Amino acid sequence: MSVFATEIIDEEWGNYFELTGAGYGVLVAVMVVILLAGCLISNPDGKKKVSTKALVFSAVAMALGMVTSMIKLVDMPMGGSVTLCSMLFICLIGYIFGLRTGLMAAIAYGFLQLVVDPYIISIPQLFTDYIFGFGALGLSGIFSGKKNGMLWGYLLGVLGRYFFTFLSGMIFFGANAVNYNLSAPVYSLAYNGAYLGPEALITVLILLMPPVNKALIRIKAMAAEG
């Protein structure tokens, strides 16, 4: 159908798109551009908005997020899973470096997820699930520098992702609701909450452990050095 994507016709799950080699190449290029743009764009005073250290931390966090996202404690039948705290690593960047860097890293992570495990039925769904959904994890940066900032930032990031996955489920996958005698909004709320909720609960319990909290504070202080 296109140089970048091929339409797959599936009578059971409905039609969707698979990326071609060119499509994967474009996504990787966009992800790299997003990361580099944060380093190259400067403030009026000439200082870089995103330092090399922030870029390195972001790359490590994205790698850890990808690895842990592949460790699925529960795998949902229609997409989504309870992973080994994968969202925590992406929210961590916002907590350490602030909202701008947090959003940059989270959006790049969304592109990375799209490269590794794509499920595309339309361009709007692609943006809702991947770019906006994972990008919302960067909202954790709003609480950077605040007391218990990692905890509140993580909760805000997860709620942001939940909001966009809810929209996607209601708009693009709402037809599945009839199989459960539910309305599309209720179906989407329940389905997406069934995997995001447990993972968030597990992660919050981990964040509430004093040794973990002290370790995060030390990591943030280390990132601020120099």
Secondary structure, DSSP 8 states (H G I E B T S, - for coil): --SSEEEE--TTT--EEEE-HHHHHHHHHHHHHHHHHHHH-B-TTS-BSS-HHHHHHHHHHHHHHHHHHTSEEEE-TTS-EEESSHHHHHHHHHHHH-HHHHHHHHHHHHHHHHHHS--BS-HHHHIIIIIIHHHGGGGGGGGTTSTTHHHHHHHHHHHHHHHHHHHHHHHHSGGGGGGGT--HHHHHHHHHHHHHHHHHHHHHHHHTSHHHHHHHHHHHHHHH--
